């Protein structure tokens, strides 16, 4: 399994070309910026920023450019989004199911991970963690 950073479309195209001989089912692309996931859950954004932001635009959050994601979050935060303080709070609030629905690569990756884990483990898992504590909630 290979997890690749996705900084911009041009860089991604070069990387894709270099990986043409690899098993494409084992390659997973990250979002340009983790805050993209926040745009999948309007309820969480409204809960934190106490504002109605209207239409979030593209429902596939993996396709939203980094600059646009940050511009939207800055607008919601009154012009001053902070990755550490706001980001940590939003990670605790977002619904993993909404993120997986709005981020196909994220969903595909965690589906593959879950399938591999279920084949290797015969015991049941403990209750899911929250997304803010650890990503396994995406697996469930």
Buried (B, 14 or more C-beta within 10 A) or exposed (E): EEEBEBEEEEEBEEBBEEBEEEEEEEBBBBBBBEBBBBBBBBEBBBEBBEEEBEEBEBEBBBBBBBEBBBEBBBEBBEEEBEEEEBBEBBBEBBBBBBBBBBBBBBBBBBEBBBEEEEEEEEEEEEEBBBBBEEBBBBBE
